Structures are given as structure tokens and as C-alpha cells.
Amino acid sequence: MAASAGGLNALSQILSSLPANFPAAIVIVQHLDRKYRSLMADILSRRTPLKVKQAEEGDCLSPGTVYIARPNRHLLVNSDGTLSLSQSELVHFVRPSADLLFDSTAASYKDRAIALVLTGTGNDGVMGVQAIKKMGGTVIVQDEESCEYFGMPSAAIQTGVVDFILPLSEIAPALISLVMQRES
């Protein structure tokens, strides 16, 4: 999942609608001010039955767990199901970058990968959603009416690879359905 401006509310609504036994890991990139410690994991953990944590180098992805990128660190998914943190160059003027998260997820999980682009400004995620689609994964974006800022979702839609454009209220049910299909 990727979000920028307005992302906390969108993430809260989605995560609060997922069951505690959600059978997949969730990895989130939210553009945050790198000068301050993020309270996002604390805030979201009070709004969802899922386990929520700030991602650490080497974390093993676990179903029902939400991993949140640290401010000023790119978050990458490795093929062995672990996470890596990086301070490599900014991508689209941001770190963490949705593009790097989605690209690494596509390379690691191929057609099982799901990219979700939520409210935000800019065009972070554009290259990443194309990587997800190229590997046979699924791309979902938040619709304009339910977005606080439509820049990131709009940029993703313009790539032509988006599978679903959904209002915020329909995203969690869609994720549950997609993940359950992949599990069976």
C-alpha cells in the first residue's frame, strides 16, 4: 500500500475493516516528514485488529501483520519474505518510495502481489504499479471521490495498468476477496 497526503485516514479505514486473521502481510509506504519520529504504527495499531509495527531490517513477513516504512528509509520486499531498509537516493523526491516497494514486491511475489495506491500528491507509484502488472499482479487505486488528494491515484490510472478503481469503503472487501482467491 502507498499513500501520501491524507493517507492516515484512508489507511485507518481500510485496516480497521480487515479481520485479525487476514491471511497476508501488508506493507505500507506513507510519505512522512523525515525529521520526526513517526507515530503511525501506534495510531494504526489502535484502529485495527491486525498487528502493526514499524518495519525493521530483516523482518520476516507474517500474515495478519502490517509493516510500516520508517521515515527517510525505502522499504523493500525480498524474495525470501524478509524486508530490507535502504537510504538510497530519493525517488520522485521522496523516501520511502512506493515505486521501490512495489517493484521489489513484484519481483518477489510475481502474480500474487497486490499494489494499492491511496490518496496523495505527486506521482510516486507510477513505475511500481507497472512492475506489479508486468509480473501478473493486481493494481488497485482509490477513486477520486473518496480521495483527499487524487494525484498519486490519478498518475497510476494514467499508466493504463489499473485493475480496480474503488471508493475507500470497497477497498478492504476487495483485498479480502483477492487474497482469499490466491489462498485457494
URRA-V681350 format. One record per pair of residues at least 12 apart in sequence whose ideal C-beta (glycine too) atoms are under 7 Angstrom apart, sorted by the first residue. I is the first residue (numbers start at 1). J is the second residue. D is the distance in whole Angstrom. If there is no record, write none. Layout:
# URRA-V681350
{{I | J | D} {I | J | D}}
This chain:
# URRA-V681350
{{1 | 26 | 6} {1 | 28 | 5} {1 | 116 | 4} {1 | 118 | 6} {2 | 29 | 5} {2 | 98 | 3} {2 | 101 | 7} {2 | 117 | 5} {2 | 118 | 7} {2 | 124 | 7} {2 | 125 | 5} {2 | 152 | 7} {3 | 30 | 5} {3 | 118 | 4} {3 | 119 | 6} {3 | 120 | 5} {4 | 31 | 4} {4 | 120 | 3} {4 | 121 | 6} {4 | 122 | 6} {4 | 124 | 7} {4 | 149 | 7} {4 | 152 | 6} {5 | 119 | 7} {5 | 120 | 5} {5 | 121 | 5} {5 | 148 | 6} {5 | 149 | 4} {6 | 119 | 4} {6 | 120 | 7} {6 | 147 | 7} {6 | 148 | 3} {6 | 149 | 5} {7 | 30 | 5} {7 | 118 | 6} {7 | 119 | 6} {7 | 120 | 6} {8 | 40 | 7} {8 | 43 | 7} {10 | 118 | 4} {10 | 119 | 5} {10 | 142 | 6} {10 | 168 | 6} {11 | 28 | 7} {11 | 30 | 7} {11 | 44 | 6} {11 | 118 | 7} {12 | 44 | 6} {12 | 47 | 5} {13 | 168 | 5} {14 | 171 | 5} {14 | 172 | 5} {15 | 44 | 6} {15 | 47 | 6} {15 | 48 | 4} {15 | 50 | 6} {15 | 66 | 6} {16 | 47 | 5} {16 | 48 | 5} {17 | 172 | 3} {18 | 48 | 7} {18 | 50 | 6} {18 | 172 | 5} {18 | 175 | 7} {18 | 176 | 7} {19 | 49 | 7} {20 | 49 | 4} {20 | 50 | 6} {20 | 64 | 6} {21 | 64 | 6} {22 | 50 | 6} {22 | 63 | 7} {22 | 64 | 5} {23 | 63 | 5} {23 | 179 | 6} {23 | 183 | 5} {24 | 63 | 6} {24 | 179 | 5} {25 | 61 | 4} {25 | 62 | 6} {25 | 63 | 6} {25 | 65 | 5} {25 | 67 | 7} {26 | 66 | 5} {27 | 67 | 5} {27 | 75 | 6} {27 | 77 | 6} {27 | 101 | 6} {28 | 66 | 6} {28 | 67 | 7} {28 | 68 | 5} {28 | 69 | 7} {29 | 69 | 5} {29 | 75 | 6} {29 | 96 | 4} {29 | 97 | 7} {29 | 98 | 5} {29 | 101 | 5} {30 | 68 | 7} {30 | 69 | 7} {31 | 94 | 5} {31 | 120 | 7} {32 | 71 | 4} {33 | 71 | 7} {34 | 71 | 5} {34 | 72 | 4} {36 | 71 | 7} {38 | 54 | 7} {38 | 70 | 7} {38 | 71 | 5} {40 | 68 | 5} {41 | 53 | 6} {41 | 54 | 5} {41 | 68 | 5} {44 | 66 | 7} {50 | 64 | 5} {50 | 65 | 7} {50 | 66 | 5} {51 | 64 | 6} {51 | 65 | 5} {51 | 66 | 7} {52 | 66 | 4} {52 | 68 | 7} {53 | 65 | 7} {53 | 67 | 6} {54 | 68 | 5} {54 | 70 | 6} {55 | 67 | 4} {55 | 68 | 6} {55 | 69 | 6} {55 | 70 | 6} {55 | 75 | 5} {55 | 83 | 5} {55 | 85 | 7} {57 | 84 | 6} {57 | 85 | 5} {58 | 82 | 6} {58 | 83 | 7} {59 | 82 | 6} {59 | 83 | 5} {60 | 81 | 6} {60 | 82 | 5} {61 | 81 | 5} {61 | 83 | 7} {67 | 83 | 6} {69 | 96 | 4} {70 | 85 | 6} {72 | 87 | 7} {72 | 95 | 6} {73 | 85 | 4} {73 | 86 | 7} {73 | 87 | 6} {73 | 95 | 7} {73 | 96 | 6} {74 | 86 | 4} {74 | 88 | 6} {74 | 95 | 6} {74 | 96 | 5} {74 | 97 | 6} {74 | 100 | 5} {75 | 96 | 5} {75 | 101 | 5} {76 | 100 | 6} {76 | 101 | 7} {76 | 104 | 4} {77 | 101 | 7} {77 | 104 | 5} {77 | 105 | 5} {77 | 108 | 5} {78 | 108 | 6} {79 | 107 | 7} {79 | 108 | 4} {91 | 124 | 7} {92 | 122 | 6} {92 | 123 | 6} {92 | 124 | 4} {94 | 124 | 6} {97 | 124 | 6} {98 | 117 | 7} {98 | 124 | 5} {98 | 125 | 4} {98 | 128 | 5} {99 | 124 | 6} {99 | 125 | 6} {99 | 127 | 5} {99 | 128 | 4} {101 | 128 | 7} {102 | 115 | 5} {102 | 125 | 6} {102 | 128 | 3} {102 | 129 | 6} {102 | 131 | 6} {102 | 132 | 5} {103 | 127 | 7} {103 | 128 | 5} {103 | 131 | 4} {105 | 132 | 7} {106 | 131 | 4} {106 | 132 | 5} {106 | 134 | 7} {106 | 135 | 4} {106 | 137 | 6} {110 | 135 | 5} {110 | 136 | 6} {111 | 135 | 6} {111 | 136 | 3} {111 | 137 | 6} {112 | 182 | 5} {113 | 132 | 5} {113 | 135 | 7} {113 | 137 | 4} {114 | 137 | 6} {114 | 138 | 5} {114 | 140 | 7} {114 | 175 | 7} {114 | 178 | 6} {115 | 128 | 6} {115 | 129 | 5} {115 | 132 | 4} {115 | 137 | 7} {115 | 139 | 5} {116 | 140 | 5} {116 | 171 | 7} {117 | 129 | 7} {117 | 141 | 5} {117 | 142 | 7} {117 | 152 | 5} {117 | 153 | 5} {117 | 156 | 4} {118 | 142 | 5} {119 | 142 | 6} {119 | 147 | 4} {119 | 148 | 5} {119 | 149 | 5} {120 | 149 | 6} {120 | 151 | 6} {120 | 152 | 4} {121 | 149 | 5} {121 | 151 | 4} {121 | 152 | 7} {122 | 151 | 5} {122 | 152 | 6} {123 | 151 | 7} {123 | 152 | 7} {123 | 155 | 4} {124 | 152 | 6} {125 | 152 | 6} {125 | 156 | 6} {126 | 155 | 5} {126 | 156 | 6} {126 | 159 | 6} {129 | 156 | 5} {129 | 159 | 6} {129 | 161 | 6} {129 | 162 | 7} {130 | 159 | 6} {130 | 161 | 6} {133 | 161 | 4} {138 | 163 | 5} {138 | 178 | 6} {139 | 156 | 7} {139 | 161 | 6} {139 | 162 | 5} {139 | 163 | 5} {140 | 163 | 7} {140 | 164 | 5} {140 | 166 | 6} {140 | 171 | 7} {140 | 174 | 6} {141 | 153 | 4} {141 | 156 | 5} {141 | 157 | 6} {141 | 162 | 5} {141 | 165 | 5} {142 | 166 | 7} {142 | 168 | 6} {142 | 171 | 7} {143 | 165 | 5} {143 | 166 | 6} {143 | 167 | 5} {145 | 167 | 6} {146 | 167 | 5} {146 | 168 | 4}}
